[in-house]
Amino acid sequence: MLTLTRKIGQKILIGNGIEIVVREIRGRQVRLGITAPLGLPVYREELYQQIADENARATTEISLEGLAQLPEPSAAPGSASSKPPKTV
């Protein structure tokens, strides 16, 4: 782990587009500003962990019985598995 000392207004640059700036220091709290490319999510650790836990729970709640009750997918028109139209 890299440990740095920064003063208010000083920045830390990560890669080609992530910038962290010390905005304010009040006692034991530090306010940081983070600039990152669009599409790159930035989360607080506790929120990230909550999302990861929800995703894990969602994937384990699927039961084989539940999957067996899902309807069979219908073949798309014109696909190799669809039946040819009836002729009269």
Steps between C-alpha positions, in 0.01 A plus 500: 500500500629844412454757777519868407482824690305777325385848594174672405492559126770246421416215261573136440485373141421136419550380144380715212184649640447458871573801716458520876527839669494579872213746536478552875637370829291528818644325801509131413295535179640563155279607209622375165396598149528227238498553124474185289409422138130466420393139525750422776298459818642639824353357822557535872623166633188428704270566203716286271485215753121533526467474120733198490301328778170563317643360176630190679166444671309541172710233329464248783123539545430330167389143562490214253125470563460866411694452180290196408184711526620754243325472161693356207635770270312523172698476178536823307327511159737392227741325734624149422304353788162643401253280313416587138153647442221253417384493140144416408 
